[in-house]
Amino acid sequence: MFTGIVQAIGKIERLAPLEIEARSLRLTDVRVGDSICVQGVCLTVTAKKNARLRFDVSRETLRVTTGLGAKGEVNLEKSLRLADRLGGHLVTGHVDGVGRVTRVRGSVFAFRAPKALARYIARKGSVCVDGVSLTVNRVSGAQFEVNLIPHTLAVTTLKRLAPGCKVNLEVDLVARYVERMLGGR
């Protein structure tokens, strides 16, 4: 589990196996087998050497996500410990779908989610975009908007988003369970 509060920005240095330079992430407590959220995707550390982390990524993961198939910056978050603060919301790192940026106007970013995910996105609810916990300000069908404060833009990869960019989306975990308990009504 994660919180969607990005702890560092890393850089993909190698694709197969995936190797990330994570110099700005405190790695003293990271071990092989630990989970790290990379651009919204939960991955298992398979090797650690100095400031580099290695992960095995399946073809299926690459097929259903975005941002792991090319060199570049990625959001990083170590897994949540039970004693940690939950500053964002509960995030699993299991990407529900790939969305697209439709508009950027100042601090307001608009996204289009896959149609099947739209019912889980609610005004004032939580959504995870590329591993970042965000509050939804407006929803219209499969389109939703968020406001990004300067701090979030400064410490995440969201600052590079522009219309047309693909993003990893994870909807609110509680919303999925509520729907399941209600029998899909």
C-alpha positions in Angstrom: 0.0 0.0 0.0 1.0 3.6 -0.7 -0.4 7.0 0.1 0.1 8.8 -3.3 2.5 11.3 -1.6 5.5 11.2 -3.9 8.8 10.9 -1.9 11.3 11.5 -4.8 11.7 11.7 -8.5 13.9 9.0 -10.0 15.2 8.5 -13.5 14.8 5.4 -15.7 18.3 4.5 -16.8 17.7 1.1 -18.3 14.6 -0.6 -19.6 15.2 -4.4 -19.5 15.4 -5.1 -16.7 14.0 -1.8 -15.5 16.8 0.2 -13.6 16.1 3.4 -11.9 18.5 5.9 -10.5 16.8 6.8 -7.1 19.5 9.1 -5.6 16.9 11.5 -4.0 15.0 8.6 -2.3 16.3 7.5 1.1 17.3 3.9 0.4 18.9 2.8 3.7 15.7 0.8 4.6 14.9 -0.5 1.1 15.6 -4.2 0.6 15.3 -6.7 -2.2 11.6 -7.8 -2.2 10.2 -4.5 -1.1 7.5 -2.7 -3.0 8.1 0.7 -4.6 5.5 2.7 -6.4 7.0 3.8 -9.7 4.9 6.3 -11.7 1.8 4.8 -10.0 2.8 1.2 -10.6 3.6 -1.1 -7.7 6.9 -2.9 -8.5 9.1 -5.3 -6.5 12.8 -4.4 -6.0 14.9 -7.3 -7.4 18.3 -5.6 -6.9 19.8 -2.6 -5.2 23.2 -1.2 -5.8 24.2 2.2 -4.4 21.5 4.7 -5.6 20.0 2.3 -8.3 17.0 0.0 -8.0 16.2 -2.8 -10.4 12.8 -4.2 -11.1 11.4 -7.0 -13.3 8.5 -5.7 -15.3 6.2 -8.0 -17.2 4.9 -7.4 -20.8 1.4 -7.3 -19.3 2.4 -4.5 -16.9 3.9 -2.5 -19.8 0.7 -3.2 -21.9 -1.7 -1.8 -19.3 0.4 1.1 -18.0 2.3 4.1 -19.3 5.6 5.7 -18.4 7.8 2.6 -17.8 8.8 1.9 -21.5 11.1 4.8 -22.1 14.0 6.5 -20.3 12.9 9.5 -18.2 11.8 10.8 -14.9 9.3 8.9 -12.7 7.6 9.5 -9.4 8.7 7.2 -6.5 7.2 6.3 -3.2 8.2 3.5 -0.8 5.4 1.3 0.6 3.4 2.5 3.6 4.2 1.2 7.0 1.4 0.9 9.5 2.9 3.6 11.7 3.1 6.1 8.8 0.9 9.1 8.3 -1.7 8.7 5.6 -1.2 12.1 3.9 -2.9 11.2 0.6 -5.3 8.3 0.3 -5.0 4.5 0.2 -3.2 3.6 -3.1 -2.4 0.0 -4.2 -0.2 0.7 -7.2 -2.5 -1.5 -9.3 -3.2 0.8 -12.2 -6.9 0.7 -13.2 -6.4 2.3 -16.6 -4.5 4.8 -18.7 -6.0 8.3 -19.1 -5.1 11.3 -21.2 -4.5 15.0 -20.3 -7.1 17.0 -22.2 -6.4 20.5 -21.0 -4.0 22.5 -18.9 -5.0 26.0 -17.8 -2.7 27.4 -15.2 -3.0 25.1 -12.2 -6.1 23.3 -13.5 -5.4 20.0 -15.2 -8.2 18.1 -17.0 -8.1 14.4 -17.8 -10.2 11.9 -19.7 -10.5 8.5 -17.9 -11.4 5.3 -19.6 -15.2 5.1 -19.7 -15.3 2.1 -17.4 -13.5 4.0 -14.6 -15.6 7.2 -14.8 -18.2 5.9 -12.3 -15.5 5.7 -9.6 -14.4 9.3 -10.0 -16.4 11.8 -7.8 -16.2 15.5 -7.1 -14.1 16.0 -3.9 -13.0 12.3 -4.1 -9.5 11.0 -4.5 -7.8 9.8 -7.7 -4.2 8.7 -8.2 -2.5 10.1 -11.3 1.0 8.8 -12.1 1.3 7.8 -8.4 0.2 11.2 -7.1 -2.9 11.4 -4.8 -5.1 14.2 -6.0 -8.5 15.6 -5.1 -11.1 15.8 -7.9 -12.6 19.3 -8.3 -15.0 18.7 -11.2 -16.4 15.7 -13.1 -18.3 15.5 -16.3 -18.8 12.0 -17.7 -15.3 10.5 -18.2 -13.6 13.9 -17.9 -12.4 15.2 -14.5 -10.3 18.2 -13.3 -7.8 18.7 -10.5 -6.0 21.7 -9.2 -2.3 21.3 -8.7 -0.6 23.4 -6.2 2.9 24.7 -6.9 4.5 22.3 -4.3 2.9 19.2 -6.1 4.2 20.5 -9.5 7.7 21.1 -8.0 8.1 17.6 -6.4 6.4 15.3 -9.0 6.6 14.6 -12.7 3.2 16.2 -13.2 4.9 19.4 -14.2 5.7 18.0 -17.6 2.1 17.1 -18.5 0.5 18.7 -21.6 -2.6 17.9 -23.6 -2.4 14.5 -25.1 0.0 13.0 -22.5 -0.9 9.6 -21.2 -1.1 9.0 -17.4 -1.6 6.0 -15.1 -4.9 6.2 -13.2 -5.9 4.4 -10.0 -9.4 5.1 -8.8 -10.3 5.3 -5.1 -10.0 1.9 -3.4 -13.0 2.5 -1.2 -15.2 3.3 -4.2 -14.4 -0.1 -5.8 -15.3 -2.0 -2.6 -18.5 0.0 -2.1 -19.6 -0.9 -5.6 -18.7 -4.6 -5.0 -20.7 -4.6 -1.7 -23.7 -3.1 -3.4 -23.6 -5.7 -6.1 -22.7 -3.3 -9.0 -25.8 -1.2 -8.7 
